[in-house]
Amino acid sequence: MVFDKLQNINRKTAAVCVAALLIGFIAGAGYAWSSNKASPHYNAAKLTGELHYAKVETGRLQCVVLQDKAAMYSDPSGLHGKVVDYLSAGVKLDYIDTVSSQDKDERYAVTEQQMQFRKFFGRRHIIPAGSQVLILQPDRGKGETKGRVVVDDKEYDLDFSTNLLRFPYVGQWKKVEFNGKPGFVKYNALSDAKLM
């Protein structure tokens, strides 16, 4: 008895669905027939006959060096990148990308070369090239930077010649190519990239 009622309900549902589909088909056909207007035909040859084509050549994005003796580094880091070339002002470089610096902390510099010092009449200490120096007081125009360095497991506060320290650059770098050689230049040392 219950099974017969379900079959009856399923037949009614199927009949309603078929009726809805037929009504939709008839309504769609009627709408399509009533709005059947002739669409205008265009003559493509006549429309494009007056066009003039120009040959387009692809260019490269290039930057111009803004300052003389701008350093090009092997890595985007003032501390760990090696200077691979010095560039003259006005030189054009192929621009590749803008990248973030690997230097994240402006408080540290590294020594460019081996140095030595003696505290009072004590023994001489050697600071190896590439040693990390905590900047305590930046250069104030005197050519000296006060910093703290660790030598032989002891901390020493010293005055360093500013030109013997390599400082971090936490800003953006431009990845460029010069004479087929890739490198990185500080963002503000180059012009904006333009298609040339």
Secondary structure, 3 states (H helix, E strand, C coil): CHHHHHHHHHHHHHHHHHHHHHHHHHHHHHHHHHCCCCCCCCCHHHHHCCCCCCCCCCCCEEEEECCCCEEEECCCCCCCCCEEEEECCCCEEEEEEEECCCCCCCCEEEECCCEEEECCCCCEEEECCCCEEEEEECCCCCCEEEEEEEECCEEEEEEEEHHHEECCCCCCEEEEEECCEEEEEEHHHECCCEEC
